[in-house]
Amino acid sequence: MRIFHELTRRSGLHGDPHPVRRTRADQLRLVGKHVAGTVTRNPFLARGSYDALVVPHPRKPGGIEIYTDSLRSTLGGSALVLDSGINGTPLPGSVNLDFFTSASGAVRSRRVHARCAEIASALESETGVKVPVAALVAREVPKHSRLRAVYRTLLKRRRIKTVYVVVAYFHQHIVGAARDLGIRVVELQHGAISPYHLGYSYPGRPDVADQPDELWCFGSYWTDVAELPAGMKAEVAGASFISPLSATELAAKDPRLVVFLSQGTTGPALLSYAASLATARPDLDVAFHLHPSERSTDYVLPAGVRMSAGNTLTLLAAATYQVGVSTTALFEGMVLGCRTAVANLPGHEYLDPTIARGDSVLVPTPDALASALDTLPRASTPDSYYAAPRLPL
């Protein structure tokens, strides 16, 4: 995934999906928190007996981590919540190993495998883009090995029986440690899955190391949209944070509101679609909604386009139309009754299955959006994307 992000960013195909901006002072404060956390948030020192380890997502809109919220409530005191503070604010009462995470990646291996040069050369020959494969391997492989050993000790000492994790492909050291000990690993879906997602799509379903035993999905659509690794089972767990709108709520939607759902990878290009629509249809309320990782200072809005604020789901519940590329928010908008346009920008392939189902329409150019707007569909079976919650505990 890291090589993929570097490849698409350096090629100019995508922007940075989740940019992290830290000043020198921010970095020093973070180091201080890590050191203090070895005493105040150390999972080895946590009191109590636990059956499960829960690893939430770092993103918490309004202070709520929506993907594990229902699970944590159900498990109660039997779950040890391990929540990093490196890229977000940890949940109250959670623990972490942030000091070890940072320290493990600070020392790079001087013995980089010779094949790294071959891989980098082959990748550049194939794509025309130079990616620092050797530098990534020199940092990530030793970091993985060190953290895997630390988590193996933690899981064994705390006698954990099940690990629940969000974004398993960025926590393979935890998954690997659990698999070393024969501990069941469940991943909770956190975003869009497609045949093009390197974290989930393995054509032919080969055996892949350090993968979860189960993937709990928002709805039935996600269980077979990509070929998961061999031995990994997909189940519907539903989504407690969203549900389809009623007929009354659909009727109350603002017929003028069009929401453009930005994301770091394609935001600037998507803005050209918004500008074109605002020019062609000045009667509409054209709102440009940022991804949580973006900032308003990243953009200069054209005439007729406003920057929206507030909760994404609340905004989509009021909107009649939504336009985006590959963000998960597009699927949320479908559940909330939005008519959906997919901009023809890099990454739109993520929505290909919904286009084939007739739940969205691919708009080839910014100029084509205005005429396509009134023919856009609503999803016919929105609960296939987000079902009612039913944790398969």
TABELMO-V285160 format. One record per residue. N is the residue number from 1. SS is DSSP state (helix for helix, strand for strand, loop for the rest). PHI is phi in radians with two decimals (* if undefined). NEAR is the number of other ideal C-beta (glycine too) atoms within 12 Angstrom. Layout:
{{N | SS | PHI | NEAR} {N | SS | PHI | NEAR}}
This chain:
{{1 | loop | * | 22} {2 | helix | -1.15 | 27} {3 | helix | -1.15 | 26} {4 | helix | -1.06 | 27} {5 | helix | -1.08 | 25} {6 | helix | -1.11 | 26} {7 | helix | -1.10 | 27} {8 | helix | -1.25 | 27} {9 | helix | -1.24 | 23} {10 | helix | -1.21 | 22} {11 | helix | -1.41 | 21} {12 | loop | 1.47 | 17} {13 | loop | -1.21 | 23} {14 | loop | -2.21 | 28} {15 | loop | -1.54 | 31} {16 | loop | -1.28 | 24} {17 | loop | -1.15 | 31} {18 | loop | -2.43 | 26} {19 | loop | -1.11 | 22} {20 | loop | -1.93 | 17} {21 | loop | -1.96 | 16} {22 | loop | -2.30 | 14} {23 | loop | -1.43 | 10} {24 | helix | -1.06 | 10} {25 | helix | -1.13 | 10} {26 | helix | -1.04 | 15} {27 | helix | -1.12 | 16} {28 | helix | -1.16 | 13} {29 | helix | -1.13 | 16} {30 | helix | -1.14 | 25} {31 | helix | -1.05 | 22} {32 | helix | -1.06 | 18} {33 | helix | -1.11 | 24} {34 | helix | -1.10 | 30} {35 | helix | -1.13 | 19} {36 | helix | -1.10 | 17} {37 | helix | -1.17 | 31} {38 | helix | -1.12 | 23} {39 | helix | -1.85 | 14} {40 | helix | -1.45 | 21} {41 | loop | -2.23 | 30} {42 | loop | -1.35 | 26} {43 | loop | -1.16 | 38} {44 | loop | -1.22 | 24} {45 | loop | -1.75 | 18} {46 | loop | -1.11 | 26} {47 | loop | -1.49 | 13} {48 | loop | 2.03 | 18} {49 | loop | -2.04 | 15} {50 | loop | -2.29 | 28} {51 | loop | -1.73 | 23} {52 | strand | -2.26 | 34} {53 | strand | -2.00 | 45} {54 | strand | -2.01 | 42} {55 | strand | -2.01 | 50} {56 | loop | -1.34 | 40} {57 | loop | -1.47 | 39} {58 | loop | -1.22 | 31} {59 | loop | -1.45 | 28} {60 | loop | -2.42 | 26} {61 | helix | -1.10 | 25} {62 | helix | 1.18 | 16} {63 | helix | 1.42 | 13} {64 | loop | -1.98 | 22} {65 | loop | -1.64 | 34} {66 | loop | -1.27 | 35} {67 | loop | -1.32 | 39} {68 | loop | -1.98 | 42} {69 | helix | -1.02 | 28} {70 | helix | -1.14 | 29} {71 | helix | -1.08 | 39} {72 | helix | -1.11 | 34} {73 | helix | -1.13 | 20} {74 | helix | -1.21 | 21} {75 | helix | -1.29 | 25} {76 | helix | 1.03 | 18} {77 | helix | -1.27 | 18} {78 | helix | -1.43 | 24} {79 | strand | -1.91 | 35} {80 | strand | -1.60 | 41} {81 | strand | -1.68 | 37} {82 | strand | -1.90 | 44} {83 | loop | -2.21 | 37} {84 | loop | -1.18 | 39} {85 | loop | -1.88 | 31} {86 | loop | -1.25 | 27} {87 | loop | -2.05 | 27} {88 | loop | -3.13 | 25} {89 | loop | -1.68 | 22} {90 | loop | -1.18 | 30} {91 | loop | -1.15 | 31} {92 | loop | -1.01 | 16} {93 | loop | 1.42 | 22} {94 | loop | -1.46 | 32} {95 | strand | -2.17 | 36} {96 | loop | -2.80 | 41} {97 | loop | -2.12 | 41} {98 | helix | -1.06 | 35} {99 | helix | -1.04 | 31} {100 | helix | -1.21 | 33} {101 | helix | -1.09 | 31} {102 | helix | -1.20 | 28} {103 | helix | -1.15 | 20} {104 | helix | -1.16 | 27} {105 | helix | -1.63 | 27} {106 | helix | -1.37 | 16} {107 | loop | -1.83 | 14} {108 | loop | -1.61 | 20} {109 | loop | -1.34 | 23} {110 | loop | -1.46 | 11} {111 | loop | -1.79 | 12} {112 | loop | -1.39 | 23} {113 | loop | -1.01 | 18} {114 | loop | -1.04 | 13} {115 | helix | -1.17 | 14} {116 | helix | -1.04 | 25} {117 | helix | -1.13 | 19} {118 | helix | -1.16 | 16} {119 | helix | -1.12 | 23} {120 | helix | -1.07 | 28} {121 | helix | -1.16 | 17} {122 | helix | -1.15 | 16} {123 | helix | -1.13 | 25} {124 | helix | -1.15 | 21} {125 | helix | -1.12 | 13} {126 | helix | -1.33 | 14} {127 | helix | -1.97 | 20} {128 | loop | 1.36 | 13} {129 | loop | -2.10 | 23} {130 | loop | -1.63 | 22} {131 | loop | -2.07 | 29} {132 | loop | -1.32 | 25} {133 | helix | -1.04 | 31} {134 | helix | -1.05 | 27} {135 | helix | -1.15 | 22} {136 | helix | -1.14 | 29} {137 | helix | -1.15 | 28} {138 | helix | -1.07 | 23} {139 | helix | -1.60 | 25} {140 | helix | -1.33 | 29} {141 | helix | -1.18 | 27} {142 | helix | -1.08 | 25} {143 | helix | -1.06 | 28} {144 | helix | -1.04 | 30} {145 | helix | -1.09 | 24} {146 | helix | -1.15 | 28} {147 | helix | -1.20 | 33} {148 | helix | -1.04 | 32} {149 | helix | -1.16 | 23} {150 | helix | -1.10 | 30} {151 | helix | -1.25 | 41} {152 | helix | -1.07 | 26} {153 | helix | -1.13 | 20} {154 | helix | -1.10 | 34} {155 | helix | -1.09 | 38} {156 | helix | -1.21 | 20} {157 | helix | -1.19 | 21} {158 | loop | -1.50 | 33} {159 | loop | 0.96 | 18} {160 | loop | -1.26 | 36} {161 | loop | -1.81 | 24} {162 | strand | -2.44 | 33} {163 | strand | -1.89 | 44} {164 | strand | -1.91 | 49} {165 | strand | -2.39 | 47} {166 | strand | -1.82 | 40} {167 | loop | 1.06 | 33} {168 | helix | -1.09 | 37} {169 | helix | -1.25 | 34} {170 | helix | -1.84 | 32} {171 | loop | -2.25 | 39} {172 | helix | -1.17 | 33} {173 | helix | -1.18 | 36} {174 | helix | -1.27 | 43} {175 | helix | -1.06 | 42} {176 | helix | -1.10 | 31} {177 | helix | -1.09 | 36} {178 | helix | -1.15 | 37} {179 | helix | -1.15 | 28} {180 | helix | -1.03 | 23} {181 | loop | -1.73 | 27} {182 | loop | 1.28 | 16} {183 | loop | -1.58 | 30} {184 | strand | -1.14 | 24} {185 | strand | -2.16 | 40} {186 | strand | -2.08 | 38} {187 | strand | -1.74 | 46} {188 | strand | -1.76 | 43} {189 | loop | -1.03 | 45} {190 | loop | -2.24 | 35} {191 | loop | -2.87 | 34} {192 | loop | -1.19 | 39} {193 | loop | -2.00 | 36} {194 | loop | -2.66 | 29} {195 | loop | -1.10 | 22} {196 | loop | -1.83 | 24} {197 | loop | -1.58 | 29} {198 | loop | -1.16 | 22} {199 | loop | -1.39 | 33} {200 | loop | -2.31 | 36} {201 | loop | -1.62 | 28} {202 | loop | -2.28 | 22} {203 | loop | -0.92 | 16} {204 | loop | 1.57 | 12} {205 | loop | 0.92 | 19} {206 | loop | -1.31 | 15} {207 | loop | -1.25 | 13} {208 | loop | -2.26 | 26} {209 | loop | -1.17 | 19} {210 | loop | 1.02 | 31} {211 | loop | -1.94 | 31} {212 | loop | -1.10 | 40} {213 | loop | -1.32 | 28} {214 | strand | -2.41 | 31} {215 | strand | -2.14 | 39} {216 | strand | -1.61 | 39} {217 | strand | -1.83 | 40} {218 | loop | -1.14 | 42} {219 | loop | -2.74 | 35} {220 | helix | -1.15 | 22} {221 | helix | -0.94 | 34} {222 | helix | -1.40 | 38} {223 | helix | -1.26 | 27} {224 | loop | -2.33 | 23} {225 | loop | -1.27 | 32} {226 | loop | -2.36 | 30} {227 | loop | -1.50 | 22} {228 | loop | -1.34 | 36} {229 | loop | -1.05 | 30} {230 | loop | -1.01 | 16} {231 | loop | 1.47 | 20} {232 | loop | -1.71 | 34} {233 | strand | -1.82 | 23} {234 | strand | -1.78 | 32} {235 | strand | -2.33 | 28} {236 | strand | -1.52 | 29} {237 | loop | -1.90 | 35} {238 | loop | 1.35 | 30} {239 | loop | -2.49 | 39} {240 | loop | -1.35 | 25} {241 | loop | -1.60 | 32} {242 | loop | -2.72 | 35} {243 | loop | -2.61 | 24} {244 | loop | -1.03 | 29} {245 | loop | -1.37 | 29} {246 | loop | -1.36 | 14} {247 | helix | -1.05 | 11} {248 | helix | -1.14 | 9} {249 | helix | -1.17 | 17} {250 | helix | -1.11 | 23} {251 | helix | -1.17 | 12} {252 | loop | -1.52 | 17} {253 | loop | -1.10 | 29} {254 | strand | -1.34 | 22} {255 | strand | -1.18 | 19} {256 | strand | -1.70 | 20} {257 | strand | -1.51 | 31} {258 | strand | -2.07 | 46} {259 | strand | -1.87 | 47} {260 | strand | -1.72 | 55} {261 | strand | -1.70 | 46} {262 | loop | -1.43 | 44} {263 | loop | -2.74 | 41} {264 | loop | -0.98 | 31} {265 | loop | -1.24 | 35} {266 | loop | -2.35 | 35} {267 | helix | -0.93 | 38} {268 | helix | -1.03 | 30} {269 | helix | -1.22 | 31} {270 | helix | -1.14 | 45} {271 | helix | -1.07 | 37} {272 | helix | -1.17 | 29} {273 | helix | -1.14 | 44} {274 | helix | -1.12 | 43} {275 | helix | -1.11 | 28} {276 | helix | -1.12 | 32} {277 | helix | -1.16 | 39} {278 | helix | -1.09 | 30} {279 | helix | -1.24 | 21} {280 | helix | -1.32 | 23} {281 | loop | -2.27 | 25} {282 | loop | -1.15 | 14} {283 | loop | -1.34 | 16} {284 | loop | -1.61 | 30} {285 | strand | -1.69 | 27} {286 | strand | -1.70 | 38} {287 | strand | -1.95 | 35} {288 | strand | -1.84 | 39} {289 | strand | -1.88 | 44} {290 | loop | -1.44 | 34} {291 | loop | -1.22 | 36} {292 | loop | -0.97 | 27} {293 | loop | -1.47 | 24} {294 | loop | -1.71 | 29} {295 | loop | -2.19 | 16} {296 | helix | -1.09 | 17} {297 | helix | -1.24 | 10} {298 | helix | -1.28 | 22} {299 | loop | -2.29 | 28} {300 | loop | -2.00 | 13} {301 | loop | -1.40 | 26} {302 | loop | -1.31 | 22} {303 | loop | -1.05 | 13} {304 | loop | 1.56 | 22} {305 | strand | -2.05 | 32} {306 | strand | -1.94 | 24} {307 | strand | -1.51 | 26} {308 | loop | -1.50 | 31} {309 | loop | -2.36 | 13} {310 | loop | 1.65 | 17} {311 | loop | -1.22 | 21} {312 | helix | -1.08 | 37} {313 | helix | -1.14 | 32} {314 | helix | -1.12 | 20} {315 | helix | -1.13 | 34} {316 | helix | -1.20 | 42} {317 | helix | -1.11 | 29} {318 | helix | -1.60 | 31} {319 | strand | -1.43 | 43} {320 | strand | -1.59 | 33} {321 | strand | -2.19 | 46} {322 | strand | -2.42 | 54} {323 | strand | -2.35 | 55} {324 | strand | -2.85 | 50} {325 | loop | -2.10 | 42} {326 | loop | -2.52 | 40} {327 | loop | -1.17 | 41} {328 | loop | -1.07 | 38} {329 | helix | -1.04 | 39} {330 | helix | -1.09 | 46} {331 | helix | -1.21 | 46} {332 | helix | -1.13 | 41} {333 | helix | -1.12 | 48} {334 | helix | -1.09 | 46} {335 | helix | -1.13 | 39} {336 | loop | -1.60 | 40} {337 | loop | 1.41 | 36} {338 | loop | -1.37 | 43} {339 | strand | -1.43 | 35} {340 | strand | -2.03 | 48} {341 | strand | -1.97 | 47} {342 | strand | -1.88 | 43} {343 | strand | -1.27 | 43} {344 | loop | -1.38 | 30} {345 | loop | -2.24 | 35} {346 | loop | -0.93 | 24} {347 | loop | 1.87 | 32} {348 | helix | -1.08 | 35} {349 | helix | -1.03 | 22} {350 | helix | -0.99 | 35} {351 | helix | -1.68 | 43} {352 | helix | -0.91 | 23} {353 | helix | -1.08 | 28} {354 | helix | -1.27 | 37} {355 | helix | -1.16 | 25} {356 | helix | -1.11 | 16} {357 | helix | -1.36 | 23} {358 | loop | 1.48 | 19} {359 | loop | -1.60 | 33} {360 | loop | -2.66 | 39} {361 | strand | -2.29 | 34} {362 | strand | -1.43 | 29} {363 | strand | -1.80 | 36} {364 | loop | -1.19 | 17} {365 | loop | -2.47 | 20} {366 | helix | -1.01 | 28} {367 | helix | -1.17 | 18} {368 | helix | -1.43 | 23} {369 | helix | -1.19 | 38} {370 | helix | -1.04 | 29} {371 | helix | -1.29 | 19} {372 | helix | -1.45 | 31} {373 | helix | -1.00 | 31} {374 | helix | -1.34 | 17} {375 | helix | -1.85 | 18} {376 | loop | -1.19 | 32} {377 | loop | -1.60 | 26} {378 | loop | -1.74 | 30} {379 | loop | -1.10 | 36} {380 | loop | -1.36 | 18} {381 | loop | -2.28 | 20} {382 | helix | -1.07 | 36} {383 | helix | -1.26 | 25} {384 | helix | -1.28 | 29} {385 | loop | -1.53 | 41} {386 | loop | -2.39 | 36} {387 | loop | -1.55 | 30} {388 | loop | -1.09 | 22} {389 | loop | -1.11 | 28} {390 | loop | -2.70 | 21} {391 | loop | -1.07 | 26} {392 | loop | -1.46 | 22} {393 | loop | -1.29 | 22}}
